[in-house]
């Protein structure tokens, strides 16, 4: 079973520490939601998990080895805004870019076949030859997920994959995340919907200024913890309401 151990992690930019003393252990087969208000280090944590940003202190290990020493075991689904959708390529070609050394050199002879299988899993067979710039928002997110699927990764990190997607794409993405975790992958999702975090995930990491709380959603997403994290009351539905004059804001 894949095991991710994050121990006493601190990271940031220059002298500024965005994360400070974050520790948690997650296992293959789990779906883990990262939640918290803006500016508490969710994106920073993702960059450290991906090996894109060094930790100032602490460690990140996958099955006892530094995560930076085994990038082929990690896949990433970024936010749609991080991709240049004007780039002149087709959906199938973009998805084929997700292949990794795990496929061996044989992938060079069959990128179309590999991409076709991944596109079928996310319901985009008909868009295989479509320029990526012509895809809808939900289709773009599904294409990014298909690209990540080709890595056959043990750890999959997704940054708000359900933000502003259509209902069809939402159903497809949830189904694929469920399938991945059932197959033994560790799925970590930066998410803003607290109601979905309670209902759809096995564990939650709640980041707040100067603190981090990890565990089952029922234990982590208690009103007292959410009020400390967001500085406002959070309704049971997951919607955040103004508290002490603070403007309404989504939990991202």
N, C-alpha and C positions, 0 to 999 in steps of 0.2 A: 504493500500500500504506500502510495506517495505521501510523504510528510513534509510540510513546509513549516520551518521554525524561524520565526522572526523574534530576535532577542535584543531587548534594550536598545532599540533602533532610534537613532537621532540623525536627522538629515536636514539639509536646507541649502541656502545659497549664500556663499560668503560667510559672514559672521552670524547671519540670521538663521535661527533654528526653527524650521516649520514643524518638524516632528521631533519629539523629545521623549525617549524612554518607552517606545512602543514595543510590546511583546505579545505574541500570540502563537498558537500552534493550530494548524489546520491540516486536514487529511484528504486524500483522494476519495472521491465519492460525495464530498460536501459541496454545497453551493453557499458561498460566503458573500454577504453584502457589506460594502464599505459605505457608511453613511456619516453625515455630519454637515455642519454649516460651511459656507464659503470660507476659504482661507485657512482651514485647519490642517491641510496637508494631504488631502486625498490624492491629488495629482502627483505630489511629491512621492508619496508612498508607492504609487504605480510605477513611477520612474525608477525607484530603487528596486522594486520587485523585478523589473525588466532588465536591470543592469545598466540603465541609461544614466543613472546618477549614483555616485558613490555615497555610502553611508559615512557620516562624520564619526559615528560611534555605533557599536553593536554589530549585528550580523544578520544575514538572510541566507538560510541553507535549505536546500531541497535534497531530502534523503541523506543528510549529513555532509553534503558537499556545497561549497559556495555556489550560489545560483549563477554567478557570472561565469563559472567554469563549464556550464552546461546549457547554453542558450538554446540549443536545439530542442530542449524539453519544454520550452515556454512559447506560448502563442499570445498575440495581442490583438484586440479589436479596438481601434481608436474611435474617438468621436468623428462623425462625418466631416466636421469642419476642418479636421486636420489633413484631409486629402484634397489634392488638386483634381477636381472633377472635370476640368477642361483638358486634362492630359489626353492626347489622342490614342486611346486604346479601347479595346472591347471589354465587355464584362468578363468573358472567359479568359482573356489574356491577363487581366488584372488578378483574377482568382488564381491563375496558374503561378503567379509570382509568390504564392504562399508556400510552395514546395520547399522542403528543407533537406539537409543531408541524410535524414532518415530514409528517404526514398532511394538513396544511392544514385549512381549516374543514370540508371534506367529511366528516371523521370524525364530526362532530356528528350527521350524518344516518344514520350506519350503525355505531354502537358495538357493537350486537349482532352484526352480521356480522363485524366485526373480532375481537371476543372469541371468536366461534365458531371462527374459523380457528386462533387461538392455542390454544384448548382442545383442538382436534382434534390438534394437534401433540404435546400432552403427554398425550393419552388421557383427557381429562376431559369429553368431550361430554355424557355422561350426568349429570354433576354441575353443568351450567350453571345450572340453576334452584335448586340446593341452597344453603341458607344456609351461609355460610363456616364457621360454628361447628360444622357437622355433618361437615365434612371430616376424614379421618384425617390423621395427621402427614405421611405421604408425599404425600397429595393436596394438602395445604396447600402443601408445598414446590413441587409441580408447578404449582399455581395462581400462585404468586409468580413462577415462571419464565415462565409464559405471559404474565403482566402485563408482564414485562421485554421479552419478544419483540416486543410491539407497538411499542416505541420504535424498532425497526430500527437499533439502535445500532452504532457502530463499535468501541466499548469496552464490554465487559460485565463487571461486577465482582460476584462471588457470594461471600457469606460463609457458609462451611460448608454448602453446599446438600445434602450427602449425609449429614449427621449424623442418625443415628437414623431413617432412612427404610427402608421395606420394599423387598424385592428388586425388585418391579415398578417402583417409583418410581426406584430406583437405575439400572435399565436404561434407563428413559425419559430420565432426566436426563443420563446419560453419552452417550446417542445424540444428544441435542439439542446438547450442548456440542461434540460432534464435528462435527455438521452446521454449527453456527455458525462454528467455526474454519475448516472447509473452504470456507465461503462468504466468508471473508476477515475476519471479525471477530477482534479480540483479546480472548481470554477469560482473565480473571484470577480465580483461585479461592483463597480462604482454605481450607486443607485440613489435616486432622489425621492422615490416614493416609499414612505415609511410603512404604509399599509401593506404594500407588496413585500417589503422587507420582512415584515412579521409573518406573512402568509406563505411566501414562496422560497424562503431561504432556511438553511439548516443552522447557520450562525451569522452573527452580525459583529462588525467592528465599528463602534461608534467613536469617531474622533471628535475631540473638543479641544479648545485652547488649553494646552498643558496637560492633557489627559487622554487616555484611550481605554475603552471598555470592550471586552470581547467575550462572547458566549452565546447561548441560545437566544433567539430574538425575544422571547418572553421575558428573559432576565435583563437583557441589555436595553430594550426599548421601553422601559418603564417611564411613566410621566416625570418622576423626579429626575431621572438621568437625562431625559430629553430637555427638560427645563434648564438644567445646568448647562447642557451643550449649546442650546439655541438661545437661551436667555428669554424664552417665551413659552407659553403653554402650547402643547401640541395635542390636537384632538385625537381621539381613538381611531378615527378614520385615516389618520396619517397626514391630514391637512394641517398646516401651521397657521395659527391665528395671532394677531397682534397682541402683544403683552407689554404692559407698562408703557404704552405709546410707541412701541417699536413697529415699524411698517411690516406688512405682510411680505414674506419672502419664502421661496421654495427651498427645500432642504437639499442643496446641491453643493 
